[in-house]
Each structure stands twice: as C-alpha cells, then as structure tokens.
Amino acid sequence: MKTFIILPARMSSTRLPNKLIKKIGNKTLIEHMIITAKKIKDSLVIVSTDSNVIYDYAVKQGVDAFISKKPFKNGTERCYYTAEHYNARPSDIVINLQADEFNISVANINSLIEKLKKSNTESIATLIYKSNDDKEYSNVNNVKVIVDKDSRAVTFTRKKITSIRSSYLIHLGVYAFKFKALSMYNDLSPCHYEKEESLEQLRLIWNNVPICCVQAKNNKSIGINSASDLKKARELYGN
C-alpha cells in the first residue's frame, strides 16, 4: 500500500489571483505547502498543476511535479488523473491536500492516513474542526458540516446551518481516498448542489457515498481565499 500526497495547484484563482505564488515570509504559499507535505513520512509528494511557474517551484523543492493543461472541474478530479498516471493501485491511499491550506498540521493529515489504513469499511475521510467563533462561522469561505452519530458527513455548505450550543463544525481542505474510491468519484456526474455551492464533496453525499469526518486537534491552519486570509497568514508567520 502506497501513500500519495497530491497538491492540486492551479495558478488561476478568482478570489485572490495568483495566490499560490504570494509570499508569506520569504517563501511562496506553494513552497510552504510543499515543505509541509514533505514532512509526511513514507509518502510520495506530487504537485499537480496547470502552470509552468508552479511546476518549477515543485522541482526546486525536490518533489515530483506533474503538469496537465486538461480542464478539470475540481481538485479531486485532478488528483484522480494524477494518481492514475502514477499507477496507483486500488488499495493505495491518495491525499488531496489543497494547496492553499496554510499551516495545516502534519499530525492531523497523518490521522487521516491512519484512519484509512486501519479501516476495512472506510474508504474516504476528511478533516473537520470545532469552532465557537461566530465571525468564522459566518464567513462563506468556511465550509460548515453536519455529521451523524458515526462521524460521517450528512452535508456540507457555505451557508449557516444548525449548531450545538454555539459550537460549529468547519471543514478543512484535506481529503483522503483509497484509490478505488477516488476512481468511483471520477465516474460520478456532478450534482446540482455541487455546482451551486462549488463544493466537490457534495457529489459523494448526493450519491450516498459515506465520508468519514476526523476531528482535527489544535487546528491553526488558514485557508487562503482572500487578501484578508493572506494578511492573517503573514501575521501568524511573523512578517
């Protein structure tokens, strides 16, 4: 069983143009993400991109880089295409590590990997965290989630949804797939909820495919979606 850490890394971004090559300290965002990914032991790190610029950053950081100009609907489809190119086997684990999830914890990513390695029933897992910050909850860039009693996702949305005593569950931009499940995802058609919310995981919910949610511990990551997110990341990094 192999583990692939794939960073889908498009250059274009509507909310914050060229965000992956914005500097945080003396390194670009994509460089920070590659450095984090390289800390995950016994894995192959691949930057999958449509950009020659990002490709060059990956090569300089000493990781595999795969370039494709083929249009994909989302990062998960790009991950499937990349893993297939690298001859992933059905039981191999593929981590879709979104390339804008600054300061994501390696320990939390490892918890996803271990979840799938040890389980004979779960084939898709993702990270969530608990927050009681109303401002964070109200931000449409933060994806809210409801889970059932078995910690499987019921739904994801950018809109406000039910809370428990002002405690909210928010999604983090990391998915873990066994490759056979990733192949299945690629064969499914996008649903209308996915299109409306721009949330690729809703394709799975629509087709009754379970997503195991693993609660992150001590989450301090920042999804970089706007100029204010970038400012927050720079302040966290100390520049």
Secondary structure, DSSP 4 states (H G I P E B T S, - for coil): --EEEEEEE-S--SSSTTGGG-EETTEEHHHHHHHHHTTSSS-EEEEEES-HHHHHHHHHTTSEEEE-----SSHHHHHHHHHHHTT--TT-EEEEE-TTEET--HHHHHHHHHHHHH-SS--EEEEEEEE--HHHHH-TTSPEEEE-TTSBEEEEESS----BTTBEEEEEEEEEEEHHHHHHHHHSPPPHHHHHHT-TTHHHHHTT---EEEEPSS---EE--SHHHHHHHHHHHT-
